[in-house]
Each structure stands twice: as C-alpha cells, then as structure tokens.
Amino acid sequence: MAPKIASKNFREGHHPGTTLGSQHLAGGGPEEGKSPHIPGSLPISPPLSSPLSVLCASVVLFTPLMLLAINRVSPVMAQQLRFDSPNGGPNLGTNTGSSGSSCPGGIPPTALQGGGEAYTLGAGDRIQIDIFNVPEYSGENGRYQVLVDGTINMPLIGKISVLGLTIDQTANQLRRAYQPYLQRPELLTVKLLGTRPLQIGIAGEVNRPGSYTIAISTDTEVRLPTLTRAIQLGGGITQAADIRCIVLTRPQVGRVTIDLTDLVQFGDLSKDINLRDGDTIFVPTTTSFDALERRQLATASVAGDPTQPVNIVVVGEVTKPGSYTITRVDENGGLLTITRALQAAGGVTLSAEIGQVQVIRRPKAGNPQNLQVNLRELLYRGDLSQDIILQQGDTILVPTAANPNPAEATILATANFAADTSKPLNIAVVGEVNRPGTYTVAGADVTATLTQENLTAPNTQGAITGLPTVTRAIKIAGGITAEADIREIQVRRQPKSGPVQTITVNLWELLETGDLSRDIILQQGDTISVPTATTIDLAEAPQLATASFSPNSISINVVGQVVRPGVVQLPPNSSLNQALLSVGGFDDSRAETKEVELIRLNPNGTVFRQVVPVDFAQGLDEETNPTLRHNDVIVVNRSGLTRTRDTLGKVGGAIGAVANPIFSLFGFIRFFSIF
C-alpha cells in the first residue's frame, strides 16, 4: 500500500473527481440499483419502501382520524352553570369545574426532547459539505440538495440516504463513507444551507383545521416551528378545546399527549414542542367547562387572530334577534362575551329570564354542548365567570320569564346588556285616563301636561334622566280620572314567545310606601289598562290629586249667573265650591244661590245631570260639594225674582214695540194740526 499523500486529505490510489458509481467500496459490488453499504455504518434503505413501512405510515396517518371519529360519537357533557336566586339559598352548581380530562396514553413528551428535537433532513433540504484541505469537494463545490427519495449523490461514494438524519448524524455517515479515501475523515463537516417547508396536519378544536406548510427560519440557526405556532396557523383553538390532552403524532416515534396548561398559565416553554415534518396535531373537545379557564385561553397566543370576525346567533327575548358577525376582540380590547353579543342584538327585553340563558355550542367533534348561564349572578354579585366567552357558531337563547319580577325590572333595565331605554316606545293607555289612546314614551323625566304626547327632556343634550314607567305613560295620557282604580292597573305585555303576560300594578302602595318597584318599566308594545273603581274613598282624593300620575289641571266650564263665566283651570279633584269661587262666585243680583246644576259627559257617551245644593261652608261631599272631573260643566241658574223680572221686561218690551208706531202716528197728526 502506497503511503498517504501529505499534501492532500485523500488516500493514494483514488483520483479526485472520479466516481465509483455502483462499485462496492469494500471490494465486492452489490447488485446494480441498490444503495451501497458502508462498513461500520447503519444500513441505508429507501424511505418507507417496505410493506411494513407503508403499514406504519398508514397507522400514523389514521390515528388522528380515528381519534376524531371516537370523539364524534362520545357524549360531551358540558358542566351546567346553575344558581339559585340572589335573594338567598345555596348554589346548585358552580361555574368552574376541574379539568377531569382523561387523556389517551402514548409516549411521554420527554421522548421528543433532547436529541429528538434536532432538525432532521428530508427531501428539499440543502446542505454544504466541507472537507479539510480538499477544496474540490468543499464550499460551493460541496453543496447538495436532498432528493425526493431522501438521498444525495456524492463523489466517490455515490448515493447516500440522509432521510430522517440530523446534521451530526449525516456528518458521521459521510465520515464513515469517506474513511477509505481520507487521511483525516474527522475533519469533514456538514452545514445546513436551506430547509424544506414542513407539512403539518392540524385537526380537532381549531378554527381552521387542515394541512399546513410551514417555512423554517435559518437566518442564524435553524428554528423549528413549535406546537403553538402551528395552532396559530390553524386559526387558534376554539372555546371548546381541551388543551390538557393535545395529541401529537410523529412518524417513527408515535403518539404523544401534551398539556399546554403550564405554558398558558406559567409560561413553561418546555411544553411548546418543536415540530417535525409529517407531524399531526389533534386538539380534542373538552368534556368539562371552566369559565375562568376559558377566559384565560381567550387571551392566550393560541387563541388566534383577535380581529377575526365571529358569526353567532342571538334569539329569544332580545330586541333584535338574528345572526350577527362580531370581531372576537373589540377596539377597546373587550372579548366577545355573552353581554357583548346581547348588546349587538339590541339588549334583552324586560320579559327575559336572565337566570337561564342558554349557550348552544357545536364543537368540531362530539355532540352539541348546552351551557346554562345565570346573568342574574353577574348583576347582583358581579360574577364575571357567568359572562362566558363565545366562539364561532354559538347560539344564545334568552328564554321568556314565566312570572316577570317587577322588582328586578329596574335593575335589569339599567344593565349594560338591556335594551336601550333612551329610544321611544310605542305603548297604549286605556281606561280611566283623561285622554286614552296610543302614545310614544321616551326615557326622560319631565312633567307632562294635557297637551303633551311625547316626553322630551329640554336642555339635557339628549341625556337620559329617567326611565319609561307606568306613571309617566299615564301622565302622557292626561293623568288618571277621579274614577280610576289605581290599585288594579294592569300592564299587558306580549313577549317574543308564549302567551300575553299580565302584570298587576298597585300605584297606591307607591304613594303610601314609596316602593318604586310598583312603578314598573315599560317596553315596546305594552298596553296599560286603568280600571274603574267600584267605590271611591273621598279621603284619598287629596293625596291622589297631588300624585305625579294625576293631571296637572282639569278644565271646568262655569256658565250662568256668576261674576266671570267661562272655562277655568283647576287642580285635579277640585270641588264644586272651588270652581264657583274661582270664577268670582255668584252674581248676587241675579243668581240662584241655593243650588247649581252639574252636567258631566260620561266615557260611554251618556250625560250625567245632578242638582247640587250649594253651601260654601260644606267640606268635600258627593251630595253637596262633589269632586269635579275634567270637562265638567257647572250651570248657575237665575233666581225666581230674576226670572220674573226678566220675563216682565220681555213682555214690556214687546208691548212697547207694538205701541210705539201707534203713538208715532198720532204724533204725526198732531204735528200737522198745529198748522
């Protein structure tokens, strides 16, 4: 054997630049078409060429699909969020639940760490081989691209398979192959110039499942895409995702279950596994519901693009039910929660049962989930866990309350997810009011008169100073009449579903105890019916006259023998004596001062006529000093002497009218007799 050439790194007897082709390096030639075997190295075989390899690949690809199928038939039991009323009583459930996840078995995630995390070569990668003191095969002359079959064609040694090998493993492979030709094969180095994009499969609870091609960054060093980056490419996880049981399936390795909880809550980057070409990620559907955890996930980087629009449906007791497209995060950073969705739908009506709001969620796998949310807990206790985060395709159902609670209506009307009370409402007021009919009620706290049909607040620049209530609606309708029964006022309300609701309102309790819950809030389409009282308590008249829902004044027409006859404006429930005194009293020289006549037009069209004896010293009394009503007419007749005098005056006037021409004729004759 000739001595080694000192000036070169090649062994003597082999001319640089020649290629052995299919010649065996160890002296014996293998069959043509087969890859050469390098002594002392691992056997090199074509990738996945055997039936067993094909079977393994099929199992690897089939695993996530099998998991998906299993999830579709497994029942999904979402934890129900039920509470008692805030007035007392223990909770029937909680809004948080333990993860309770039963993750499938497999290889522990630690199997992917360490050497298993290094980049492995595959078709499309570009490498550079440098051999010390052999520039012919180094630098630009030593650049190769891994072929489709995972091999590179090298000088002298022919095809070498590098599929699935790391850079260090590839260097060792080449050192062993070139050992017969190099004096110092350990000086051979391999460098990665360019990487192929990775093909990754993502399925399960992500917004856009499918196959993705991910480029690898090699500006300073190879940075493999991570699990969270792949999830972000898939649009982020949904609110139904179980991040404790993410399944990663890797060819030649197997199935690994990864828990991202520590990454999301504590920033544990060891859970963010580097991906490899051919990895498949499956995000399962959660079988429990933790509202606080869902809120935390909504702000995590794996949640996806915050500007991505989300399609949801809101039905039931809301002002504008229907389908809505809303961004996942608003301009102020607010998440898409139930209350924000209700605001988009115009707010809940006063007929809503906010304690049993349902969110129907259809996950990517499994049966629909029915989450029951108690927004009453949010109003009374500030429980933000009830304001759960929504996801694509959620349906919110706001049911109708079987027995509306007037005491709760005021609180509900001022909630941020209630209907806008500043918008005018079309309502009807019938019964014992001075001007029954349909009206427009706005949410402004001002005084109405008999001629006002709209409540508008002047000098408030559109600010809402009040709520549309029963008393304001009655005020618009001219106020109650003297025969109104304010203890049995009824509000008829047509909810979005179900029969008409009838709410009884007792305004007398409002006057006596100041209970504002009696003055219930109105909503669109309400009808207020003020019944007629069967008996009238005169002792209550003064208090009713000063009530806010009584008219500001009533019009009384006083005609006949008074000082100033005509129409006068009096306070409600004024007496007959007050009306007579307001026009200056009787004309003493002509009036019948013992009695007057009261004429009243009833709502049914009939005329009530009553002769009332007058006694200015008499208190309020239906017989001698009755309470007046709007548009009553008081007739003060002439006294008997006045009637006689007026009659005689008329007779005398008639005689004078007849006699006057006769006397005129005789006078004319006497005038000519003078001459």
Protein Blocks (a to p, Z undefined) as FASTA:
>chain_A
ZZddfkbcbdehiaghiaekjacfklpacdehiacddehiacdddehkbfklmmmmmmmm
mmmmmmmmmmmmpccdddddddddfkbccdfbdfbdcfkiacdedddfklmgmjllpccd
dehiacddddehilklgcjllgccddfkopacdehjlpadfehiafklmmmmmmmmmmmm
pfblmlpccddfbdcddddddehjdfbgcdddddddfklbccdddfklmmmmnnpaafkb
cfklcccddehkbpcdddfklmmmnopaklmccddehiacdddddfbdcfklmmmmmmmm
knopfklccddddehjdfbgcdddddfbdfkopacdfklmmmmnopaafkbcfklcccdd
ddfbdcdddddddfklmmmnopaklmccddehiacdddddfbacfklmmmmmmpmkbccf
kbccddddehjdfbgcddddddddddddfkbcbdcdehklopafbdcdfklmmmmnopaa
fkbcfklcccddddfbdcdddddddfklmmmnopaklmccddehiacdddddfbdcfklm
mmmmmpmkbcfbdcdddehjdfbgcdddddehiafklmmmmnopaafklpcfkbccdddd
dfkopacdddddddfkbccdfkloccddehiacdddddfklmmmmmmmmmmmmmmmmmmm
mmmmmmmmmmmmmZZ
